[in-house]
Amino acid sequence: MISSLVSHSFILNGLLNSFIPNLDPFILPMVRVDRGAIRFLLAGAHMMCPGMTSAGGYLPPADAALPAGQPVAIHAEGKEHAVGVGITKMSTEDMKKINKGIGVETVTYLGDDLWAVEKI
């Protein structure tokens, strides 16, 4: 049992070490959610398409569209810096067309344990 937990711990640390450096919110493409989605984001919710397609939201234009599976910095309307990091569940063009369901799966957000980690 303990050896199994130890091996899972090493595997998890290896995955985090290879994945987290690629999730720097200063170098990732940006999406923005409207004011109504901020409290849900800060509670750990995934970001729904309507929060990014409304007047306060932002998705890149068609010529800079993002594919599904793309890591993104999640900004919030009226805030200067990213408040979360996530992965697109569908392309940004599909988010605009379909405009319902989860658009970005939240990986980490301001105030959670992973956001506070300085070094793994």
C-alpha positions as CSV (number, residue, x, y, z in Angstrom):
1,M,0.0,0.0,0.0
2,I,2.7,2.5,1.0
3,S,4.9,1.6,-2.0
4,S,1.9,2.2,-4.3
5,L,1.3,5.6,-2.7
6,V,4.9,6.5,-3.1
7,S,5.0,5.5,-6.7
8,H,1.8,7.5,-7.4
9,S,3.4,10.5,-5.7
10,F,6.5,10.3,-7.9
11,I,4.3,10.0,-11.0
12,L,2.2,13.0,-10.0
13,N,5.3,15.1,-9.2
14,G,6.7,14.2,-12.6
15,L,3.5,15.2,-14.4
16,L,3.2,18.4,-12.5
17,N,6.9,19.3,-13.1
18,S,6.5,18.8,-16.8
19,F,3.0,20.5,-17.0
20,I,3.1,23.5,-14.7
21,P,6.0,25.4,-16.3
22,N,3.9,25.5,-19.5
23,L,1.0,27.1,-17.6
24,D,2.6,30.5,-16.9
25,P,-0.3,33.0,-17.1
26,F,2.0,35.7,-18.5
27,I,2.9,33.7,-21.7
28,L,-0.4,31.9,-22.4
29,P,-3.1,33.2,-24.8
30,M,-5.9,35.0,-23.1
31,V,-9.6,34.6,-22.7
32,R,-11.7,36.8,-20.4
33,V,-14.9,36.2,-18.5
34,D,-17.5,38.8,-17.6
35,R,-18.1,40.1,-14.1
36,G,-20.8,37.6,-13.4
37,A,-18.5,34.6,-13.8
38,I,-15.7,35.9,-11.4
39,R,-17.2,34.5,-8.2
40,F,-17.7,31.1,-9.9
41,L,-14.2,31.0,-11.2
42,L,-12.8,31.9,-7.8
43,A,-14.8,29.0,-6.3
44,G,-13.1,26.6,-8.8
45,A,-15.8,26.3,-11.5
46,H,-15.1,25.7,-15.1
47,M,-15.8,28.6,-17.4
48,M,-19.0,28.4,-19.4
49,C,-19.2,29.8,-23.0
50,P,-21.7,32.6,-22.3
51,G,-19.4,34.2,-19.7
52,M,-16.8,34.6,-22.5
53,T,-19.1,35.6,-25.3
54,S,-21.0,38.3,-23.5
55,A,-20.1,42.0,-23.6
56,G,-17.6,41.8,-20.8
57,G,-16.0,38.6,-22.0
58,Y,-13.3,38.1,-24.7
59,L,-12.3,35.4,-27.1
60,P,-9.6,35.8,-29.7
61,P,-10.8,36.9,-33.2
62,A,-11.2,34.2,-35.9
63,D,-7.7,34.8,-37.3
64,A,-6.1,34.0,-33.9
65,A,-8.6,31.3,-32.9
66,L,-7.5,28.8,-30.4
67,P,-8.0,25.0,-30.8
68,A,-9.5,22.6,-28.2
69,G,-6.9,21.5,-25.7
70,Q,-5.1,24.8,-25.6
71,P,-3.8,26.1,-22.2
72,V,-5.1,29.6,-21.6
73,A,-4.8,32.4,-19.1
74,I,-8.3,33.3,-17.7
75,H,-8.7,37.0,-17.2
76,A,-11.7,38.6,-15.5
77,E,-13.5,41.7,-16.7
78,G,-12.0,44.8,-15.0
79,K,-9.0,43.0,-13.6
80,E,-5.4,43.6,-14.8
81,H,-3.9,40.2,-14.3
82,A,-4.9,36.6,-15.0
83,V,-7.1,35.1,-12.2
84,G,-6.9,31.5,-13.5
85,V,-5.4,29.1,-15.9
86,G,-7.4,26.5,-17.9
87,I,-7.6,24.4,-21.0
88,T,-10.1,25.0,-23.8
89,K,-12.7,22.2,-24.1
90,M,-13.6,23.4,-27.6
91,S,-12.2,25.8,-30.1
92,T,-12.8,29.5,-29.5
93,E,-14.8,29.6,-32.8
94,D,-17.0,26.8,-31.5
95,M,-17.5,28.6,-28.2
96,K,-18.8,31.6,-30.2
97,K,-21.1,29.5,-32.4
98,I,-22.5,27.1,-29.8
99,N,-22.4,29.5,-26.9
100,K,-23.3,27.0,-24.2
101,G,-21.6,24.4,-22.1
102,I,-18.1,24.4,-20.7
103,G,-15.6,26.4,-22.8
104,V,-12.6,26.3,-20.6
105,E,-11.8,23.7,-17.9
106,T,-10.2,25.5,-15.0
107,V,-6.9,24.0,-13.9
108,T,-5.9,26.5,-11.2
109,Y,-7.3,29.8,-10.0
110,L,-6.3,32.7,-7.8
111,G,-6.3,31.5,-4.2
112,D,-6.2,27.8,-4.7
113,D,-3.4,25.6,-3.4
114,L,-1.7,25.1,-6.8
115,W,-1.7,28.9,-7.5
116,A,0.2,29.5,-4.3
117,V,3.0,27.0,-5.1
118,E,6.2,28.9,-6.0
119,K,8.3,25.8,-6.7
120,I,7.6,22.2,-7.1
